[in-house]
């Protein structure tokens, strides 16, 4: 299989390099055409995410896969105005079966920064769709990518690789989902406006939370983040009022002192008539006083509690990853077997067509001779002889060459392909001095050895 996969990812390159090599969505179609022209390719797909940029390509017959991979890495460096030597230090490439296996691992989330994350599957499907629209997907990649997606779906279906959260932000939201059975009836108050709170907000919106409020020291940043998710923005000073309606409170600020104390929470509980809180403090140092956890109707979790959940979930995902590896290996081998079968069918079709052409040629010769009044018996014999010689000419020449070059393994394989019995005596027969192809015994055909013109 003349497939190659090459590129960089979070394991091989620093973020500064990944940023410079990434393809913007509006660049991809142009880059696909450029890669085909520069690399002499007919089929190529480009995947570009925040953590990886990879090319999947079919190498033309007779071209070295390793050389072509290096050529494409150099093309990528030139396209992004990088030093080829610099990019080669961070790049990797896979060939044939290993390339296919890598693609399925990527699609399944097994090669992601967050083990088992599901987003990469959709990103790879989008990359394939863009390449198909750009005309850089042919029969090879057109067969291969659907199988990659099929195996990756089986990994998701037959393992729990993506079921347990392995990020602190997602673990906090998952915890909320276990305590409040219907998040659509719950209100959430997020304290802070950094990257972690943004991730929490995204997960909460995806989970269907009813109302989202973001409190921050500066109102501008809170509003900027709130606009992304249709949330409300308030200042930290407004937290006591917001506690009256909040069911879920998640905090992550850089404050050196607690922002939420026991007194404020106790007062809110009285007004709420002891309707319970879930409070998750992701900050270090803590944003919520530890004594808040002593209050009834408050479920308080610290970042350490979440990390224990995350670590346990990571162990679970790693166990599932081992199951996924077996599924991937089985899927890859099954695809390779199917592909070899398809190749055999193509060869059989080609050989059959050649035989049909030869038969038609000999038949037409015989019909012309018959119309001239030649002896039908002799024509039948000559037809059989001519067709036989033409059919066995190429195999005979190949066998003679293999014998002359000492390629005994090919001779054995030829016996199986031609349906010949293995000789009882392995002593080679004397080499024929006959210069013509194998001929039928003289008594099997007419003694008239004229050839039809």
C-alpha positions in Angstrom: 0.0 0.0 0.0 1.6 3.3 -1.2 0.2 5.4 1.7 2.2 7.9 3.7 1.2 10.0 6.8 3.5 12.8 7.9 3.4 16.0 10.0 3.9 17.3 13.5 1.9 17.2 16.7 1.9 18.2 20.4 4.4 15.4 21.2 6.9 16.3 18.5 6.8 20.1 18.3 6.5 23.0 20.6 3.4 25.2 20.3 5.5 28.0 18.6 6.2 25.6 15.8 2.7 24.2 15.6 1.3 27.7 15.3 3.6 28.5 12.3 2.8 25.2 10.5 -1.0 25.4 10.9 -3.2 25.9 7.9 -6.0 28.4 8.2 -9.3 27.0 7.0 -9.3 29.4 4.0 -5.8 28.2 3.0 -6.5 24.5 2.9 -8.0 24.1 -0.6 -5.2 26.1 -2.1 -2.6 24.2 -0.1 -4.0 20.9 -1.3 -3.6 21.9 -4.9 -0.1 23.2 -4.2 0.9 20.0 -2.4 -0.2 17.9 -5.4 1.7 20.1 -7.9 4.9 20.3 -5.8 4.9 16.6 -4.7 3.6 15.1 -8.0 0.6 13.7 -6.1 -2.9 12.9 -7.2 -4.4 12.2 -3.7 -3.8 14.1 -0.5 -5.7 15.3 2.6 -4.5 17.9 5.0 -5.6 17.9 8.7 -4.7 21.0 10.7 -5.8 21.6 14.3 -4.3 23.4 17.3 -2.3 20.3 18.3 -1.4 18.8 14.9 -0.8 19.4 11.2 -0.7 16.2 9.1 -0.8 15.2 5.5 -2.1 11.9 4.2 -1.1 11.1 0.7 -0.9 8.3 -1.9 2.6 8.0 -3.4 2.9 7.3 -7.1 4.0 3.8 -8.1 7.8 3.5 -8.3 8.5 6.4 -6.0 10.2 5.9 -2.6 7.7 6.6 0.2 10.4 7.9 2.6 11.9 10.2 0.0 8.4 11.5 -0.9 7.6 12.1 2.8 10.8 14.2 3.2 9.9 16.1 0.1 6.5 17.0 1.4 7.9 18.0 4.8 10.2 20.4 2.9 7.2 21.6 0.9 5.3 22.3 4.2 8.3 24.3 5.5 8.5 26.3 2.3 4.8 27.0 2.3 4.9 28.4 5.8 8.3 30.1 5.3 10.2 27.9 7.8 13.6 26.4 7.6 13.3 22.8 6.2 15.9 21.6 8.7 14.0 23.1 11.6 10.8 21.4 10.6 12.5 18.0 9.9 13.6 18.0 13.5 10.0 18.1 14.7 8.3 16.0 11.9 7.5 12.3 11.7 6.2 10.1 8.9 4.7 6.7 8.6 4.3 4.4 5.6 1.9 1.8 4.3 0.2 -0.2 7.1 1.8 1.9 9.9 0.4 5.1 8.2 -3.1 3.6 8.2 -2.7 2.5 11.8 -1.6 6.0 12.8 -4.6 7.5 11.0 -7.1 5.3 12.9 -5.4 6.2 16.2 -5.7 9.9 15.4 -9.4 9.5 14.5 -10.1 7.5 17.7 -8.5 10.1 19.9 -5.7 7.7 21.0 -3.0 10.1 19.7 -4.5 13.3 21.2 -3.2 15.4 24.0 -6.3 14.5 26.0 -6.6 10.7 25.6 -9.8 9.7 23.9 -11.1 13.2 23.2 -13.9 13.1 20.5 -13.4 16.4 18.7 -10.6 15.1 16.5 -12.9 12.6 14.8 -15.1 15.5 13.4 -12.0 17.5 12.5 -10.7 14.6 10.4 -14.0 14.1 8.7 -14.1 17.8 7.8 -10.5 17.6 6.4 -11.5 14.7 4.2 -14.6 16.5 3.0 -12.6 19.6 2.1 -10.1 17.5 0.1 -12.9 15.6 -1.7 -14.4 19.0 -2.7 -11.0 20.2 -3.8 -10.6 17.1 -6.0 -7.6 15.6 -4.2 -9.4 12.5 -3.1 -9.2 9.6 -5.6 -10.1 5.9 -5.5 -7.4 5.0 -2.9 -8.2 7.6 -0.2 -11.8 7.3 -1.2 -11.8 3.7 -0.1 -9.4 4.3 2.9 -11.0 7.2 4.8 -14.5 5.6 5.2 -12.8 2.6 6.7 -10.7 4.8 9.0 -14.0 6.4 10.2 -15.7 3.0 10.6 -12.9 1.6 12.7 -12.8 4.7 14.9 -16.6 4.5 15.4 -16.2 0.9 16.5 -13.6 2.0 19.1 -16.1 4.5 20.5 -18.9 2.0 20.5 -17.0 -1.0 21.9 -14.8 0.8 24.5 -15.3 3.4 27.1 -12.4 5.4 25.9 -14.3 8.8 25.9 -16.8 8.3 28.7 -14.9 9.5 31.8 -13.8 13.2 31.9 -10.0 13.8 32.0 -9.9 17.6 32.3 -10.5 19.5 35.5 -13.0 21.8 33.7 -15.0 18.9 32.3 -14.8 16.9 35.5 -16.4 19.9 37.3 -19.3 19.9 34.9 -19.6 16.1 35.0 -19.9 16.3 38.8 -22.7 18.8 38.5 -24.5 16.5 36.1 -24.4 13.7 38.8 -25.7 16.0 41.6 -28.4 17.8 39.5 -30.2 15.3 37.4 -31.5 18.0 35.0 -29.0 20.8 34.4 -31.7 22.5 32.2 -33.4 23.5 35.5 -30.1 24.7 37.1 -28.4 28.1 37.3 -24.6 28.4 37.3 -22.3 31.1 38.7 -18.8 31.1 37.4 -16.2 33.2 39.2 -13.2 34.3 37.0 -12.7 34.8 33.3 -9.6 32.8 32.4 -9.1 29.8 30.1 -10.4 27.3 32.6 -13.6 29.2 33.3 -14.1 29.5 29.5 -13.9 25.7 29.2 -16.3 25.3 32.1 -18.7 27.7 30.5 -18.5 25.8 27.2 -19.2 22.5 28.8 -22.1 23.9 30.9 -23.8 25.3 27.8 -23.3 22.0 26.0 -24.9 20.3 29.0 -27.9 22.6 28.7 -27.6 24.7 31.9 -30.5 27.0 32.3 -28.8 30.3 33.2 -25.1 31.3 33.3 -23.6 34.2 35.1 -19.8 35.1 34.9 -18.4 37.2 37.7 -15.0 38.8 37.4 -12.8 41.5 38.9 -13.0 43.5 35.6 -16.4 43.8 34.0 -14.9 44.2 30.5 -13.4 40.7 30.4 -16.5 39.2 32.0 -18.6 40.7 29.3 -16.3 39.6 26.5 -16.5 36.0 27.8 -20.3 36.2 28.5 -21.0 37.3 24.9 -19.5 34.0 23.6 -22.1 31.9 25.6 -25.1 34.1 25.9 -24.3 34.6 29.6 -24.6 37.5 32.0 -21.6 39.5 33.3 -21.2 40.9 36.8 -18.5 42.2 39.1 -17.1 40.2 42.1 -19.0 42.5 44.4 -22.3 41.2 43.1 -21.6 37.6 44.1 -23.6 37.6 47.3 -26.7 38.6 45.3 -26.0 36.1 42.6 -25.8 33.3 45.2 -29.5 33.6 45.8 -30.4 32.0 42.5 -27.2 29.9 41.7 -27.3 26.2 42.1 -23.8 25.6 40.8 -20.8 27.8 41.7 -17.4 27.1 40.0 -14.5 29.4 40.8 -11.0 29.8 39.1 -9.3 33.1 39.8 -5.7 34.2 40.5 -6.7 35.8 43.8 -4.3 35.3 46.7 -7.2 35.5 49.2 -10.5 33.7 49.3 -13.3 35.5 47.4 -16.2 33.6 48.9 -16.4 33.2 52.7 -18.5 31.1 55.0 -20.6 34.0 56.2 -21.8 35.0 52.7 -22.8 31.4 51.8 -24.5 30.9 55.2 -26.6 34.0 54.6 -27.6 32.9 51.1 -28.6 29.5 52.4 -31.1 31.1 54.9 -32.7 33.1 52.1 -32.8 30.1 49.8 -34.4 28.1 52.5 -31.5 25.7 52.5 -31.8 24.8 48.8 -28.4 23.0 48.2 -25.3 24.4 46.5 -22.7 22.5 44.5 -19.4 24.5 44.8 -16.3 23.6 42.9 -13.1 25.5 43.7 -10.5 24.9 40.9 -8.2 27.8 42.1 -4.9 27.5 43.8 -4.8 29.3 46.3 -8.4 28.6 47.1 -11.2 31.0 46.1 -13.7 29.5 48.6 -12.9 29.2 52.3 -12.5 25.6 53.4 -15.1 26.2 56.3 -17.8 26.6 53.6 -17.7 22.8 53.2 -18.8 22.4 56.8 -22.2 24.0 56.1 -25.2 21.8 55.6 -26.6 21.8 52.1 -23.2 22.7 50.6 -21.3 20.2 48.5 -17.8 21.7 48.2 -15.0 20.1 46.0 -11.5 21.4 45.7 -9.1 21.1 42.7 -7.5 18.1 44.5 -10.8 16.3 44.6 -11.2 16.8 40.9 -7.7 15.7 40.2 -8.3 12.4 42.0 -11.4 11.9 39.7 -9.3 12.9 36.7 -6.5 10.5 37.6 -8.9 7.6 38.1 -10.6 8.4 34.8 -7.2 8.5 33.0 -6.4 5.1 34.4 -9.7 3.9 33.1 -9.1 5.4 29.7 -5.7 3.9 29.4 -7.2 0.5 30.1 -9.8 1.1 27.4 -7.0 2.3 25.1 -5.5 -1.2 25.2 -8.8 -2.6 24.1 -8.9 0.0 21.4 -5.5 -1.0 20.1 -6.8 -4.6 19.5 -9.8 -3.2 17.6 -7.6 -1.0 15.5 -5.2 -3.8 14.7 -8.1 -6.1 13.7 -9.7 -3.4 11.5 -6.4 -2.5 9.8 -5.6 -6.1 9.0 -9.2 -6.7 7.7 -8.9 -3.6 5.4 -5.5 -4.8 4.1 -6.9 -8.2 3.3 -9.9 -6.7 1.5 -7.5 -4.4 -0.4 -5.3 -7.3 -1.5 -8.4 -9.1 -2.7 -9.5 -6.1 -4.8 -6.0 -6.0 -6.3 -6.3 -9.7 -7.2 -9.7 -9.1 -8.8 -8.1 -6.3 -10.9 -5.3 -8.6 -12.1 -7.8 -11.4 -12.9 -9.9 -9.0 -14.9 -6.9 -7.7 -16.8 -5.6 -11.3 -17.5 -9.1 -12.4 -18.6 -9.4 -9.4 -21.0 -6.0 -10.3 -22.5 -7.1 -13.9 -23.0 -10.3 -12.7 -24.6 -8.4 -10.4 -27.0 -6.0 -13.3 -28.0 -9.0 -15.6 -28.5 -10.7 -13.1 -30.8 -7.5 -12.6 -32.8 -7.1 -16.3 -33.4 -10.7 -16.8 -34.1 -10.8 -14.1 -36.8 -7.7 -15.6 -38.4 -9.4 -19.0 -38.5 -12.6 -17.6 -39.9 -10.7 -15.8 -42.7 -8.9 -19.1 -43.6 -12.2 -21.0 -43.5 -13.8 -18.5 -45.9 -10.9 -19.2 -48.3 -11.8 -22.9 -48.2 -9.0 -24.3 -46.0 -9.4 -27.7 -44.4 -11.6 -27.2 -41.2 -9.8 -30.0 -39.4 -6.4 -28.4 -39.9 -7.9 -24.9 -39.0 -9.1 -26.3 -35.7 -5.7 -27.7 -34.8 -4.0 -24.5 -35.9 -6.5 -22.4 -33.8 -5.8 -24.5 -30.7 -2.1 -24.4 -31.3 -1.9 -20.6 -31.9 -4.1 -19.8 -28.9 -2.2 -22.1 -26.6 1.2 -20.6 -27.6 0.0 -17.1 -27.2 -1.5 -17.7 -23.8 1.6 -19.4 -22.4 4.2 -17.1 -24.0 4.4 -14.5 -21.2 4.4 -17.1 -18.3 7.0 -19.2 -20.1 9.3 -16.3 -20.6 8.9 -15.3 -17.0 9.6 -18.8 -15.7 12.7 -19.1 -17.9 14.0 -15.8 -16.5 13.3 -16.8 -12.9 15.1 -20.1 -13.4 18.1 -18.4 -15.0 18.3 -16.0 -12.1 18.0 -18.8 -9.5 14.6 -17.5 -8.1 13.4 -20.9 -6.9 10.7 -19.3 -4.7 9.0 -17.8 -7.8 9.1 -21.2 -9.6 7.2 -22.7 -6.6 4.7 -19.9 -6.5 4.2 -20.3 -10.3 3.4 -24.0 -9.9 0.6 -23.1 -7.4 -0.8 -20.2 -9.6 -0.8 -22.4 -12.7 -2.4 -25.4 -10.9 0.6 -27.7 -11.5 1.3 -30.8 -9.4 4.4 -30.7 -7.3 7.0 -33.1 -8.9 7.7 -36.3 -7.1 11.3 -36.0 -7.8 12.8 -32.6 -7.0 15.7 -33.2 -9.4 15.4 -30.5 -12.1 14.6 -31.8 -15.5 17.2 -31.2 -18.2 17.0 -27.8 -19.6 15.4 -27.7 -23.0 17.3 -26.5 -26.0 14.1 -25.7 -27.8 14.0 -22.0 -28.5 10.2 -21.8 -29.1 7.5 -21.8 -26.4 6.1 -25.0 -24.9 4.4 -26.9 -27.7 1.7 -29.5 -27.7 2.7 -33.1 -28.6 2.8 -33.7 -32.3 0.2 -36.4 -32.0 -2.3 -34.0 -30.4 -2.6 -31.8 -33.5 -2.2 -32.0 -37.2 1.2 -32.7 -38.5 0.7 -29.7 -40.8 2.7 -27.0 -38.9 1.8 -24.1 -41.1 0.8 -20.9 -39.2 -2.2 -19.0 -40.2 -1.4 -15.6 -41.8 
